[in-house]
Every structure is written in structure tokens, then in C-alpha cells.
Amino acid sequence: MNWSTAVPDSALWLAKAYTITAAALAITAILLARFTAWGSQFRRMAWPYFNPRRSPVPILILAVLLLLTVWAVRVTVLFSYWYKDFYDTIQNLDEAGFWHYLRVFAVLAVIHVVSSLLTYFVGQALDIKWRIWLNNTLTDDWLDGLAYYRGEFLHSPIDNPDQRIQTDITSFVTYSRTLSMGAVTAMVSIVSFTAILWNLSGPLTIFGTEIPRAMIFLVYIYVLVTTALAFWIGRPLIMLNFLNEKLGATFRYALVRLREYGESIAFYRGEDVERRTLATRFAAVIRNMWAIVFRTLKFSGFNLAVNQTAVIFPFLVQGSRLFKGQVTFGDVMQTAQAFGQVHESLSFFRESYADFASFRATLIRLTGLADADKRARALPTLDVSDAGDQLVIRKLHVRKPSGETLIAELDLTLDHGDALLVKGASGSGKTTLLRSIAQLWPYADGSVTRPVGRSLFLSQRPYLPLGSLRTGLAYPDRSIAKDSRLRAVLDQVHLPHLTDRLDEVADWTRILSPGEQQRLAFARVVLAKPRTVFLDEATSAIDEGLEYTLYRMLRSELPDSIMVSVGHRSTLNVFHNRQLELQGSGQWSLTEHVG
């Protein structure tokens, strides 16, 4: 190595290596995407982000990261030559040379530290920006077309979409960068250090046959054979890692449900049942973990044995040449380092198989989520349009998932100001009717025309978003009424004790009782003033007296709105001028002027 020309030589080397590596990486990505299942899955997740037509920034960050990765190999090559010259200087007892190469080392060390820190920063920047984009994309895709809800009606609904978005995206991004840049480092190192080994390698006689450049052939044959064996040993880790994510998420879901329904479980004293449920799901996690442990023991044990055996190879081959004076001590040390680099680089694919298995499992889960969202949006939906000022239902046919008819050929017209009370035995399809009109239920045919303007649905179990009470009152709107209006509405629904807590951020679902939550939902209706409001047993947790007050308030505040209520109490009759009785098996009857 001529250290006086190291800078221009390195610049020329970097330009050539970077150009070849970038082209090879692009070609490899195209071939993998076309000819492998996981490559095609990776393209689905990655290309929309890196597509320069969307934005040139991601591909530029990737280009910089690739440049730094290739440069890191060059620095390692320079260190290899430094070791050779430094050990030769020691062997020759050259004191001046000793101190000279220590100064060279200081320069190389500074370059190495700076480039390593810069590589870390650029890599993390890529991870963070990619994770933000992928999180937003998959979240939007999950929410689009009600896929987050309608996915439950799929023949095989996916498990734990929340975990796939929160955890698997992070793993996917990290594995994509580390595995791809690790592969680049390995391939560039193989080429660079093979050239060094070629110059240092001598002949070796095996069974009377002299093999020229023996070390080159030995390292390649050794690593390729051991890599093939490692892939065979580690292959089951792909499915085991997939199951580890799935079973772990299932166990977490059981824990979340225990917390969510804690009060009901406590009233039932259902601790023993819950304990058995948790123990069963946790046992499945542990069984799979033990399977991973035993498979990893085989896989890692094989890798450790292979790596330890490889340590003595360069000394076995070069030792006799050193004692014969054919090579210097520096040559031997450079040979050992170059051999180690080639072996390590060739072994990258073998030793990264466990990470690749986790990457494949993550990729399967993310593409599975995207596929499920697409299938959920493709489910049938009722034809609903907004026109005029009437609620018109024509030839509505509602079925159960099994195909059994709930409501057959329903025809109904409601004018502005009309109020319809829907009654029927449990399971007759009352709530399902509202779900169909809201385009949530996929097993419905017919057409619905709703008045132009907002339609609001109140379920029996109100929803309060995380955040302040003010946000909960405005939900799902972003615009919030003035404080005086909010306080007045809270007084109307008999929640005056909340008027001074509008900006308090809390989990209001846990703070407020079911009755208070239902009253808050009525306040939301008064503030939103929808043209049509659907109430699904929206007063089930409220006494009859307060129910009367709330319905009277709705008719007073929204006199021209159409109201459709699902309920069992006869006290609701007075607020509705029409009644729909669902009689089961598709039968129904409509009564006028029940109030």
C-alpha cells in the first residue's frame, strides 16, 4: 500500500465500487421482486415509499447510506494494509516506522469513527422517515372503506391489526435496512478481500495434489457448504417466529380484555375462568418459545462451531510459509484478517438467517394486513345515497352471515320530522337494520336514500375518544362549539358536574358511568344537529324519567330531523309517530301514529 496516494486511490476505488454496487443492488431487487414470493411482498411494502415520482428524498437518503456502507468497506481494507505494514515494522524493529504507522492509525481511526456515526445517523433517519410514512399509509388503508370494522366479516379475519401496525412496521423497516446494507457490506468485502487473499495465498498440497491459491478455494468451499447446512437447520425458524408474534399478540389481547371488562369480571367473580384462559394462551406462547430455543441452539451451535474452526485456517496455511521465509509476519496477520473478513462476509447470509426468518414473518403479517383491508373493502355494501329531505328504503333484504333472512323486502318512507320506533324480539335484526343503513353490514341488498346533510348513529355502547371532554363532545367533528354552548348542552342532558372539566384530558370511558356516557352522546346529537339520527337502544342505561327528558329535548332541538330509534320500552312510543315491528324470518309490520 502506497500511503502517499491513499486518498486519490480510495476516491477512485469508491467511485467504481459504488457504481457497480448500486447497479447490482437495483438488479437484485428487481429479480427478487419478480421471481420470489417474499421479494414481491417486499416490493409492495417498499417501492411506494422509494418511488422517486412520489418524492426523491427517500431514494437520496438510501443512496447516501449505500455510499457510506461501501466506504466503510474501504476503510476496513485500509486497516488491513495498515496491519500488514505495522507488523512488518515491528518485525524489522523499525522505530521510526512504528511511530509513523501509529499516526496513520490515528487518522484512520478518526475517519472510521466519523463515518460510523454518520452511517448510524443516516440509517436512523431512513428508518424513522420510512416508519412514519408506512405507519400513515397502513393506518389510512386500515381505516379506508371501514376495513377496520368490515374485516371482522371476512371468512378468515386477520389477528391483531393493531400490533401489525405498531410493532411489525418497526421490525420491517429495521430488518430491511440492516439486512440489505449487511448484504452489500458482505458482497463488497468478499470482492475486496478476495483480491487481497489472492495475492497472499500460496499453494497447498492435499493428498499429493498441489492446489494453487488454496486458501481462496478453501474459504469458499467451506462457507458455501456450511451456509447450505445452516439454511436447512434454520428454515423452521420462519414459521416459529411468525407463530411467536401471533401467539404473543393473542395473549396480550386477552390481557387487554381483562382490563377493559374488569368490572364485569369482578362482579361475576370470574377470576378463575380468566386465569385459565390466560394460562392456556400463555402456555401456547411458552411452547413456541421453547421450540425457538431448541431450534436456535441447533442453528447457533452450528454457526459457532463453524466460526471457531475457521479461525485456524489462515495460520495452518501460512504458518509453514512464514517459517520458510516466504512471507512476512505482516503478511500472515493480513492473511488472517483478510481470511476472517471473507469468511465473515460469506457467512453473513448463514448467520443472518434467524433475522431473515423474523423479517419474513413480519413481511407476511404486513402484507396479510394489506390484503385483508383490500378484501374487507371488496365486501358487498348497501346502495346508500343522499338526496332530498326524506329517508327512503326500497326492497331492503337483510340476511345473517349464514344466509338466513332477517328482513325481507322492506319498503319505508320517512318525511322530515318523522320519528320511527323499531321494535322486535332479540335477534330479529333491529341493530342489524341500522348497521345495514350505515353501510356496515355486508349481507344486505336494496337501496336507501337519506336526506342531504349529516346522519348520526348512536350505539347502545357510546364511544368517547381519548383526549379532553371537549373533544369527546365534538366527536367526530374537529370544530368545537363555544364554551357557553357546551355548558348549556351539558346542563340539558343533566351533566352539570362536567361543565368545569371540558379541558381535562382523561380516559372518559372509565371515568363516566354507562348512563353518563349515553347522556353525553345525546349532547353530541344536539350540538351536531344532524338531518337524520339513528339511536340503537341509546337510553338502555338511563331510567325512564331521564329518558323522557332526553327524547323531549331531541324533539325540541331537532324538530325537522328524522329520528329512527331501536328500543323496547313502551315509554318511547310518545316520541315516535310510526313503529316498525320486526317479527323474524323476514317478516315485519309498519304501524302509523303510535305516539
Secondary structure in CASP SS format (residue, H / E / C, confidence):
PFRMAT SS
TARGET T0000
AUTHOR 0000-0000-0000
METHOD secondary structure of the structure
MODEL  1
M C 1.00
N C 1.00
W H 1.00
S H 1.00
T H 1.00
A H 1.00
V H 1.00
P H 1.00
D H 1.00
S H 1.00
A H 1.00
L H 1.00
W H 1.00
L H 1.00
A H 1.00
K H 1.00
A H 1.00
Y H 1.00
T H 1.00
I H 1.00
T H 1.00
A H 1.00
A H 1.00
A H 1.00
L H 1.00
A H 1.00
I H 1.00
T H 1.00
A H 1.00
I H 1.00
L H 1.00
L H 1.00
A H 1.00
R H 1.00
F H 1.00
T C 1.00
A H 1.00
W H 1.00
G H 1.00
S H 1.00
Q H 1.00
F H 1.00
R H 1.00
R H 1.00
M H 1.00
A H 1.00
W H 1.00
P H 1.00
Y H 1.00
F H 1.00
N C 1.00
P C 1.00
R C 1.00
R C 1.00
S C 1.00
P C 1.00
V H 1.00
P H 1.00
I H 1.00
L H 1.00
I H 1.00
L H 1.00
A H 1.00
V H 1.00
L H 1.00
L H 1.00
L H 1.00
L H 1.00
T H 1.00
V H 1.00
W H 1.00
A H 1.00
V H 1.00
R H 1.00
V H 1.00
T H 1.00
V H 1.00
L H 1.00
F H 1.00
S H 1.00
Y H 1.00
W H 1.00
Y H 1.00
K H 1.00
D H 1.00
F H 1.00
Y H 1.00
D H 1.00
T H 1.00
I H 1.00
Q H 1.00
N C 1.00
L C 1.00
D C 1.00
E H 1.00
A H 1.00
G H 1.00
F H 1.00
W H 1.00
H H 1.00
Y H 1.00
L H 1.00
R H 1.00
V H 1.00
F H 1.00
A H 1.00
V H 1.00
L H 1.00
A H 1.00
V H 1.00
I H 1.00
H H 1.00
V H 1.00
V H 1.00
S H 1.00
S H 1.00
L H 1.00
L H 1.00
T H 1.00
Y H 1.00
F H 1.00
V H 1.00
G H 1.00
Q H 1.00
A H 1.00
L H 1.00
D H 1.00
I H 1.00
K H 1.00
W H 1.00
R H 1.00
I H 1.00
W H 1.00
L H 1.00
N H 1.00
N H 1.00
T H 1.00
L H 1.00
T H 1.00
D H 1.00
D H 1.00
W H 1.00
L H 1.00
D H 1.00
G H 1.00
L H 1.00
A H 1.00
Y H 1.00
Y H 1.00
R H 1.00
G H 1.00
E H 1.00
F H 1.00
L C 1.00
H C 1.00
S C 1.00
P C 1.00
I C 1.00
D C 1.00
N C 1.00
P H 1.00
D H 1.00
Q H 1.00
R H 1.00
I H 1.00
Q H 1.00
T H 1.00
D H 1.00
I H 1.00
T H 1.00
S H 1.00
F H 1.00
V H 1.00
T H 1.00
Y H 1.00
S H 1.00
R H 1.00
T H 1.00
L H 1.00
S H 1.00
M H 1.00
G H 1.00
A H 1.00
V H 1.00
T H 1.00
A H 1.00
M H 1.00
V H 1.00
S H 1.00
I H 1.00
V H 1.00
S H 1.00
F H 1.00
T H 1.00
A H 1.00
I H 1.00
L H 1.00
W H 1.00
N H 1.00
L H 1.00
S C 1.00
G C 1.00
P C 1.00
L E 1.00
T E 1.00
I E 1.00
F C 1.00
G C 1.00
T E 1.00
E E 1.00
I E 1.00
P C 1.00
R C 1.00
A H 1.00
M H 1.00
I H 1.00
F H 1.00
L H 1.00
V H 1.00
Y H 1.00
I H 1.00
Y H 1.00
V H 1.00
L H 1.00
V H 1.00
T H 1.00
T H 1.00
A H 1.00
L H 1.00
A H 1.00
F H 1.00
W H 1.00
I H 1.00
G H 1.00
R C 1.00
P C 1.00
L H 1.00
I H 1.00
M H 1.00
L H 1.00
N H 1.00
F H 1.00
L H 1.00
N H 1.00
E H 1.00
K H 1.00
L H 1.00
G H 1.00
A H 1.00
T H 1.00
F H 1.00
R H 1.00
Y H 1.00
A H 1.00
L H 1.00
V H 1.00
R H 1.00
L H 1.00
R H 1.00
E H 1.00
Y C 1.00
G H 1.00
E H 1.00
S H 1.00
I H 1.00
A H 1.00
F H 1.00
Y H 1.00
R C 1.00
G C 1.00
E H 1.00
D H 1.00
V H 1.00
E H 1.00
R H 1.00
R H 1.00
T H 1.00
L H 1.00
A H 1.00
T H 1.00
R H 1.00
F H 1.00
A H 1.00
A H 1.00
V H 1.00
I H 1.00
R H 1.00
N H 1.00
M H 1.00
W H 1.00
A H 1.00
I H 1.00
V H 1.00
F H 1.00
R H 1.00
T H 1.00
L H 1.00
K H 1.00
F H 1.00
S H 1.00
G H 1.00
F H 1.00
N H 1.00
L H 1.00
A H 1.00
V H 1.00
N H 1.00
Q H 1.00
T H 1.00
A H 1.00
V H 1.00
I C 1.00
F H 1.00
P H 1.00
F H 1.00
L H 1.00
V H 1.00
Q H 1.00
G H 1.00
S H 1.00
R H 1.00
L H 1.00
F H 1.00
K C 1.00
G C 1.00
Q C 1.00
V C 1.00
T C 1.00
F H 1.00
G H 1.00
D H 1.00
V H 1.00
M H 1.00
Q H 1.00
T H 1.00
A H 1.00
Q H 1.00
A H 1.00
F H 1.00
G H 1.00
Q H 1.00
V H 1.00
H H 1.00
E H 1.00
S H 1.00
L H 1.00
S H 1.00
F H 1.00
F H 1.00
R H 1.00
E H 1.00
S C 1.00
Y H 1.00
A H 1.00
D H 1.00
F H 1.00
A H 1.00
S H 1.00
F H 1.00
R H 1.00
A H 1.00
T H 1.00
L H 1.00
I H 1.00
R H 1.00
L H 1.00
T H 1.00
G H 1.00
L H 1.00
A H 1.00
D H 1.00
A H 1.00
D H 1.00
K H 1.00
R H 1.00
A H 1.00
R H 1.00
A C 1.00
L C 1.00
P C 1.00
T C 1.00
L C 1.00
D E 1.00
V E 1.00
S E 1.00
D E 1.00
A C 1.00
G C 1.00
D C 1.00
Q C 1.00
L E 1.00
V E 1.00
I E 1.00
R E 1.00
K E 1.00
L E 1.00
H E 1.00
V E 1.00
R E 1.00
K C 1.00
P C 1.00
S C 1.00
G C 1.00
E C 1.00
T E 1.00
L E 1.00
I E 1.00
A E 1.00
E E 1.00
L E 1.00
D E 1.00
L E 1.00
T E 1.00
L E 1.00
D C 1.00
H C 1.00
G C 1.00
D C 1.00
A E 1.00
L E 1.00
L E 1.00
V E 1.00
K E 1.00
G E 1.00
A C 1.00
S C 1.00
G C 1.00
S C 1.00
G C 1.00
K H 1.00
T H 1.00
T H 1.00
L H 1.00
L H 1.00
R H 1.00
S H 1.00
I H 1.00
A C 1.00
Q C 1.00
L C 1.00
W C 1.00
P C 1.00
Y C 1.00
A E 1.00
D E 1.00
G E 1.00
S E 1.00
V E 1.00
T E 1.00
R E 1.00
P C 1.00
V C 1.00
G C 1.00
R C 1.00
S E 1.00
L E 1.00
F E 1.00
L E 1.00
S C 1.00
Q C 1.00
R C 1.00
P C 1.00
Y C 1.00
L C 1.00
P C 1.00
L C 1.00
G E 1.00
S E 1.00
L H 1.00
R H 1.00
T H 1.00
G H 1.00
L H 1.00
A H 1.00
Y C 1.00
P C 1.00
D C 1.00
R C 1.00
S C 1.00
I C 1.00
A C 1.00
K C 1.00
D H 1.00
S H 1.00
R H 1.00
L H 1.00
R H 1.00
A H 1.00
V H 1.00
L H 1.00
D H 1.00
Q H 1.00
V C 1.00
H C 1.00
L C 1.00
P H 1.00
H H 1.00
L H 1.00
T C 1.00
D C 1.00
R C 1.00
L C 1.00
D C 1.00
E C 1.00
V E 1.00
A E 1.00
D C 1.00
W H 1.00
T H 1.00
R H 1.00
I H 1.00
L C 1.00
S C 1.00
P H 1.00
G H 1.00
E H 1.00
Q H 1.00
Q H 1.00
R H 1.00
L H 1.00
A H 1.00
F H 1.00
A H 1.00
R H 1.00
V H 1.00
V H 1.00
L H 1.00
A H 1.00
K C 1.00
P C 1.00
R C 1.00
T E 1.00
V E 1.00
F E 1.00
L E 1.00
D E 1.00
E C 1.00
A C 1.00
T C 1.00
S C 1.00
A C 1.00
I C 1.00
D C 1.00
E H 1.00
G H 1.00
L H 1.00
E H 1.00
Y H 1.00
T H 1.00
L H 1.00
Y H 1.00
R H 1.00
M H 1.00
L H 1.00
R H 1.00
S H 1.00
E H 1.00
L C 1.00
P C 1.00
D C 1.00
S C 1.00
I E 1.00
M E 1.00
V E 1.00
S E 1.00
V E 1.00
G C 1.00
H C 1.00
R C 1.00
S H 1.00
T H 1.00
L H 1.00
N H 1.00
V H 1.00
F H 1.00
H C 1.00
N C 1.00
R E 1.00
Q E 1.00
L E 1.00
E E 1.00
L E 1.00
Q E 1.00
G E 1.00
S C 1.00
G E 1.00
Q E 1.00
W E 1.00
S E 1.00
L E 1.00
T E 1.00
E E 1.00
H C 1.00
V C 1.00
G C 1.00
END
